[in-house]
Amino acid sequence: MVEYARLPAFPGADAKQVLAGGDDYELVFTARQERRAEIEALARELKLALARVGSIQKGEVALQVLDAERRAMPLVRGFDHFAP
C-alpha cells in the first residue's frame, strides 16, 4: 500500500506525473518496522533524506495507492520497457 500524499514530488505535479511520468527516480526498499529507528538514525548520520511512503500488507499481492482519505486511487502506469 502506497500513500500518495507521502510520495516525493515536484511542486505542481499531478498524479499521472508523480506515479508514471518522467525520468525522475527514487530508490524504494522495504524494512521491518522493528528496524525503523536504526534506519532513521543511519539516514541522519549520512544526511540522506528518506520518505516512508507506505507499507506491505498481508493478502493478495497487488499495488494499491491511497489518497489522503485512504481511498484507492486508479493505478497509472508508465512506459513498460519489458513489454513484448
Disulfide bonds with the S-S distance in Angstrom:
none
